[in-house]
Structure formats: structure tokens, C-alpha cells
Amino acid sequence: MDMGEAPMTVAMVIEFSNLFQQYWGPAWYQTLQLAWGFAETLKPEDYVAVVAYDIRPEILTDFTTDKSKVREGLDRLKIAAFSEANLFDAITDTADRMSEIEGRKAIMLISSGIDTFSKITYDQTRKKLQESGVPIYGIGLMQTLRELIDARGGMGAIQRMDFLQADNMMRTFARKRAERLISRAFRANIPRSSGRSIRHCVISTC
């Protein structure tokens, strides 16, 4: 089998809360664009799960090769309910579930990087992710929007520091090479390229 066509197991872990993703807001639209863009790159043999998180992670679609079920899961991302975004709980819970899966596997994380009220700490999260052995490929939300707001003086010092800390955490959790690939694709506004970048990195175990 061509390595570029080899099947993989991916959990899409998607931040979806009222913290930033109000209905029809720019972060809401960007989240859906990225998630659907990646879903379009899936091969028939790929196993995919869709997990959305706010105050807690919710499995919208469990691991399946049935792409209609993946689409049904993504279609549930309509109106965010809570204003919490418990990132640490969501990614460690997903990584624990995937730790025993054999073969090529990864978590695709679409997130602002902000954690509001998780039960575990940042250090505990790093340790759990290292133990799980599941690579994470992260796409940071609102990057361009934040730059525009900040350039116009619309971001205070505390908020700026919160986002810088969130970016650093995303870089710590995610594979650096994949982050560069995905960042280039996203800045070019090509979500489908983001999906292909993740596929390439998982297949090549970069």
C-alpha cells in the first residue's frame, strides 16, 4: 500500500463553547470551516471520531469509517452551550481512550488554547499526553483575528498575555513540524490543505 494512502485513526477534538464561538461569529465560522475541511480529506479506510468540548468533552461521533456518521457529528456543531473551555480535560480524556489503539493515530486539535476550568493542571496534562504516546496536531483559532484586534488597540495586556500563554501551550502539546505546515495552510485560508498536512505528518510519523 502507498504510505500516502495508508489508513489512520484520528480524533478531531474541537473547542466549541460560548467563550469565543458565538453563533455566526468569526471563530464559530472558522471552527466549522477547519473541521469540515479536514473531514473532506478523509479516506474510506480512515477511522475518525469527533469530540467537542466546552465544560466537558462530548463524543459526537465515536471512531468509525462511516463518513456519513462523521458528517452527522459535525452537523451537531450549531449553537454553543457553555462559556467554559476545559481543554486539558478534553485532550487527556481523548488521549487515554486512544492509547491502546495500534497503528497510525493522532489527535487533531482545533482550539484557542485557552483552558478555563479543567480538573487537571497543565503539568499533569503534559505528563498524561507523554504517557499516552498519541501525537497531537494543533490548529490555533483566531490567530489572524487576534492580530487585527491587537493592532487596532482592542486587546488589553491581560488578554494578550492569556493568548500568548495559550499559544505556548498549543506549541507544547502539538508536533512542531505539523504546526508549521498547518499554520501555512490556514493563513492561506485553505482548510483542505490543513487536512492534507495532518495526513502527511501522521503517515510519515514526523
C-alpha positions as CSV (number, residue, x, y, z in Angstrom):
1,M,0.0,0.0,0.0
2,D,1.2,3.5,-0.8
3,M,2.2,5.1,2.5
4,G,0.3,8.3,1.5
5,E,-2.8,6.2,1.2
6,A,-2.4,4.2,4.4
7,P,-5.3,4.3,6.8
8,M,-5.1,6.2,10.1
9,T,-7.1,6.7,13.3
10,V,-7.8,10.4,14.1
11,A,-9.8,12.0,16.8
12,M,-10.9,15.5,16.0
13,V,-11.0,17.4,19.3
14,I,-12.8,20.7,18.7
15,E,-13.3,23.6,21.1
16,F,-16.9,24.6,20.8
17,S,-18.1,27.0,23.6
18,N,-19.6,30.4,24.1
19,L,-16.3,31.7,25.3
20,F,-15.4,32.6,21.7
21,Q,-17.7,30.7,19.3
22,Q,-21.0,32.6,19.5
23,Y,-23.4,31.7,16.7
24,W,-22.3,33.0,13.3
25,G,-19.3,34.8,14.9
26,P,-15.9,34.7,13.2
27,A,-14.4,31.9,15.5
28,W,-17.6,29.9,15.1
29,Y,-17.3,30.1,11.3
30,Q,-13.6,29.4,11.3
31,T,-14.0,26.3,13.5
32,L,-16.6,24.8,11.2
33,Q,-14.6,25.6,8.1
34,L,-11.5,23.9,9.5
35,A,-13.4,20.8,10.8
36,W,-15.3,20.3,7.6
37,G,-12.2,21.0,5.5
38,F,-10.3,18.2,7.3
39,A,-13.3,15.8,7.0
40,E,-13.2,16.2,3.3
41,T,-9.6,14.8,3.2
42,L,-10.6,11.5,4.9
43,K,-10.0,8.2,3.1
44,P,-12.7,5.4,3.2
45,E,-10.4,3.3,5.4
46,D,-9.7,6.1,8.0
47,Y,-11.2,5.7,11.5
48,V,-12.3,9.1,12.8
49,A,-14.0,10.3,16.0
50,V,-15.5,13.8,16.6
51,V,-15.2,15.2,20.1
52,A,-16.4,18.7,21.0
53,Y,-15.7,20.3,24.3
54,D,-16.8,23.2,26.5
55,I,-17.4,22.5,30.2
56,R,-16.8,18.8,29.4
57,P,-15.8,16.7,26.3
58,E,-18.7,15.2,24.4
59,I,-18.3,12.4,21.8
60,L,-20.4,13.5,18.8
61,T,-19.2,10.6,16.7
62,D,-17.2,7.6,18.0
63,F,-14.5,6.0,15.9
64,T,-15.9,4.9,12.6
65,T,-15.1,4.6,8.9
66,D,-18.6,5.7,8.1
67,K,-18.2,9.2,6.8
68,S,-21.9,9.9,7.0
69,K,-21.7,9.5,10.8
70,V,-18.7,11.9,10.8
71,R,-20.8,14.4,8.9
72,E,-23.7,13.9,11.4
73,G,-21.4,14.6,14.3
74,L,-20.0,17.8,12.7
75,D,-23.5,18.8,11.9
76,R,-24.3,18.9,15.6
77,L,-21.9,21.9,16.0
78,K,-24.6,24.6,15.8
79,I,-25.1,26.6,18.9
80,A,-22.5,26.5,21.8
81,A,-24.0,26.0,25.2
82,F,-21.4,26.8,28.0
83,S,-18.8,29.5,28.3
84,E,-16.2,27.2,29.7
85,A,-13.4,25.7,27.6
86,N,-11.8,22.8,29.5
87,L,-9.0,22.0,27.1
88,F,-6.8,19.9,29.4
89,D,-9.7,17.6,30.4
90,A,-10.7,17.1,26.8
91,I,-7.4,16.2,25.3
92,T,-6.3,13.9,28.1
93,D,-9.6,12.1,28.1
94,T,-9.3,11.5,24.3
95,A,-5.6,10.5,24.5
96,D,-6.4,8.0,27.2
97,R,-9.0,6.4,25.0
98,M,-6.6,6.2,22.1
99,S,-3.5,5.0,24.0
100,E,-4.2,1.3,23.3
101,I,-5.0,1.8,19.6
102,E,-2.4,0.3,17.3
103,G,-1.2,1.7,14.0
104,R,-1.0,5.3,12.9
105,K,-3.0,7.6,15.1
106,A,-3.3,11.2,16.1
107,I,-5.4,13.9,17.7
108,M,-6.4,16.9,15.5
109,L,-6.9,19.7,18.0
110,I,-8.9,22.8,16.9
111,S,-8.7,25.2,19.8
112,S,-7.9,28.7,21.1
113,G,-5.5,27.1,23.5
114,I,-7.4,28.7,26.4
115,D,-8.3,26.4,29.4
116,T,-10.8,27.9,31.8
117,F,-11.6,25.3,34.5
118,S,-10.2,21.9,33.9
119,K,-9.9,19.4,36.7
120,I,-6.3,18.7,36.0
121,T,-3.3,21.1,35.7
122,Y,-1.1,22.0,32.7
123,D,1.8,19.9,34.1
124,Q,-0.5,16.9,34.7
125,T,-1.8,17.3,31.2
126,R,1.7,17.2,29.7
127,K,2.6,14.1,31.7
128,K,-0.6,12.3,30.6
129,L,-0.1,13.1,27.0
130,Q,3.5,11.9,27.0
131,E,2.4,8.7,28.7
132,S,-0.3,8.1,26.1
133,G,2.0,8.3,23.1
134,V,-0.7,9.9,21.0
135,P,0.7,12.7,18.8
136,I,-1.3,16.0,18.7
137,Y,-1.6,18.3,15.7
138,G,-3.0,21.6,16.7
139,I,-4.6,24.5,14.8
140,G,-4.9,27.6,16.9
141,L,-8.1,29.5,16.4
142,M,-8.4,33.3,15.8
143,Q,-4.8,33.9,15.0
144,T,-5.3,36.5,12.3
145,L,-8.4,38.0,14.1
146,R,-6.3,38.5,17.2
147,E,-3.6,40.2,15.3
148,L,-6.0,42.6,13.8
149,I,-7.8,43.4,17.1
150,D,-4.4,43.9,18.8
151,A,-3.1,46.1,16.0
152,R,-6.1,48.4,16.5
153,G,-5.6,48.6,20.2
154,G,-8.6,46.4,21.1
155,M,-6.7,43.9,23.3
156,G,-5.6,44.6,26.8
157,A,-2.4,43.5,28.4
158,I,-4.0,40.7,30.4
159,Q,-5.9,39.3,27.4
160,R,-2.8,39.5,25.3
161,M,-0.8,37.6,28.0
162,D,-3.6,34.9,28.2
163,F,-3.4,34.3,24.5
164,L,0.4,34.2,24.4
165,Q,0.2,31.6,27.2
166,A,-2.4,29.7,25.2
167,D,-0.2,29.7,22.1
168,N,2.7,28.4,24.1
169,M,0.6,25.6,25.5
170,M,-0.6,24.6,22.0
171,R,3.0,24.6,20.8
172,T,4.0,22.3,23.7
173,F,1.1,19.9,23.1
174,A,1.4,19.8,19.3
175,R,4.0,18.4,17.0
176,K,6.1,21.4,15.9
177,R,6.5,20.4,12.2
178,A,2.8,19.8,11.8
179,E,2.0,23.1,13.4
180,R,4.2,24.9,10.8
181,L,2.6,23.1,7.9
182,I,-0.9,23.7,9.2
183,S,-0.2,27.3,10.0
184,R,0.9,28.0,6.5
185,A,-2.2,26.3,5.0
186,F,-4.6,28.1,7.4
187,R,-3.1,31.5,6.8
188,A,-3.6,30.9,3.1
189,N,-7.3,30.1,4.1
190,I,-7.1,26.6,2.7
191,P,-8.6,24.3,5.3
192,R,-8.4,21.3,3.0
193,S,-4.7,21.8,2.9
194,S,-4.7,21.7,6.6
195,G,-6.2,18.3,6.5
196,R,-3.7,17.1,3.9
197,S,-0.8,18.4,6.1
198,I,-2.0,16.4,9.1
199,R,-2.4,13.3,6.9
200,H,1.1,13.7,5.6
201,C,2.6,14.1,9.1
202,V,0.7,11.1,10.6
203,I,1.6,8.8,7.6
204,S,5.3,9.9,7.7
205,T,5.3,9.9,11.6
206,C,7.0,13.2,11.6
